Amino acid sequence: MWSTATWEPRAALAEMQQEQKAAKRLEGKAIVYHTLGQAVASDAALAELIDKYERSSAYNIAYVLAFRGEADGAFAWLDKAVQYNDTGLPQIVNQPEFTNIHDDPRWLSFLESTGMSPAQLAAIEFKVTLPE
């Protein structure tokens, strides 16, 4: 969704302004403003997101911080997402916003602690029986 190679930040900002869900609007604005180099506006959107939606958006706060390359903050918020039983956590393996922290040694440890490391996922056996 946020691949900087395939989107126009200014157009994305205009779309974010129209987002009906306030938490999603703030997440998007924090990411877009960061991409545009507007740190103060990005920080303000993130601060408002944290202030108003800490418990319901801990996972999303983590991915905003990861996208911005703030690994320490991202991992702290991932821990909160676990604490709050955030329903976004199962998406973590495929969430591109976390790419910036994949090389951090804490990444694999976090995935292992939540049962979502590549080895853990590969070990899941399932059998699909097609109807005859």
C-alpha positions in Angstrom: 0.0 0.0 0.0 2.8 2.5 0.8 5.4 1.5 -1.8 7.1 4.8 -2.5 7.9 3.6 -5.9 4.3 3.4 -7.0 2.5 6.2 -5.4 2.3 10.0 -5.4 2.6 11.4 -1.9 0.7 14.6 -2.6 -2.2 12.6 -4.1 -2.1 10.2 -1.2 -2.3 13.2 1.2 -5.4 14.5 -0.6 -6.9 11.0 -0.2 -6.0 10.8 3.5 -7.7 14.2 4.1 -10.9 12.5 2.9 -10.6 9.3 5.0 -13.6 8.9 7.2 -11.9 6.9 10.0 -9.9 9.3 12.1 -7.3 6.8 13.2 -6.7 5.7 9.6 -6.5 9.3 8.5 -3.8 10.1 11.2 -1.8 6.9 10.3 -1.8 7.9 6.6 -1.0 11.5 7.3 2.0 10.5 9.5 3.4 8.3 6.7 2.7 10.7 3.9 4.1 13.8 5.7 7.2 11.7 6.6 7.6 10.8 2.9 7.3 14.5 1.9 10.0 15.4 4.4 7.5 17.3 6.7 8.7 16.0 10.0 6.8 18.4 12.2 3.5 17.5 10.5 4.3 13.8 10.6 5.1 14.0 14.3 1.9 15.9 15.0 -0.3 13.3 13.2 1.5 10.5 15.1 1.2 12.3 18.4 -2.5 12.8 17.9 -2.9 9.1 16.9 -1.1 8.0 20.0 -3.1 10.4 22.2 -6.5 9.4 20.9 -6.0 5.8 19.8 -3.2 4.2 21.8 -5.1 1.0 22.8 -7.0 0.4 19.5 -4.1 1.3 17.2 -0.9 0.1 18.9 0.0 -2.1 15.9 -0.7 0.8 13.5 1.5 3.1 15.5 4.2 0.5 15.4 4.1 0.3 11.6 4.1 4.1 11.2 7.3 4.2 13.4 8.8 1.3 11.4 8.0 3.0 8.1 9.8 6.1 9.5 12.8 3.9 10.4 12.4 4.4 14.1 13.1 0.8 15.2 13.1 1.3 19.0 9.7 3.0 18.9 8.3 0.4 16.5 9.3 -2.5 18.8 8.0 -0.8 21.9 4.7 -0.3 20.2 4.7 -3.9 18.9 5.1 -5.0 22.5 2.1 -2.8 23.4 0.1 -4.4 20.5 0.7 -7.8 22.0 -0.2 -6.5 25.4 -3.5 -5.0 24.1 -4.2 -8.1 21.9 -4.3 -5.9 18.8 -6.1 -7.6 16.0 -3.6 -6.2 13.4 -0.8 -8.5 14.6 -1.6 -11.4 12.2 -0.9 -9.1 9.3 2.7 -8.4 10.4 4.4 -10.9 8.1 3.0 -9.3 5.0 2.9 -5.7 6.1 5.3 -3.7 3.9 5.5 -0.8 6.4 7.8 -3.0 8.6 10.4 -3.6 5.8 12.7 -0.9 7.4 13.1 -3.0 10.5 13.4 -6.5 9.0 17.2 -6.4 9.4 17.0 -5.5 13.1 17.9 -8.5 15.3 14.7 -7.9 17.3 12.6 -8.6 14.2 13.0 -12.4 14.1 12.8 -12.6 17.9 9.5 -10.7 17.9 8.1 -12.9 15.1 9.1 -16.0 17.1 7.5 -14.7 20.3 4.2 -14.3 18.5 4.4 -17.6 16.6 4.9 -16.0 13.2 8.5 -16.6 12.3 9.2 -18.0 8.9 10.2 -21.3 10.4 7.1 -21.5 12.6 4.8 -20.6 9.7 6.5 -23.2 7.4 6.0 -25.9 10.1 2.3 -25.5 10.0 0.8 -28.6 8.4 -2.5 -28.5 6.7 -4.4 -30.7 4.4 -6.9 -29.6 1.9 -9.4 -32.1 0.8 -11.3 -31.2 -2.3 -14.8 -32.4 -2.8 -15.2 -35.2 -5.3 
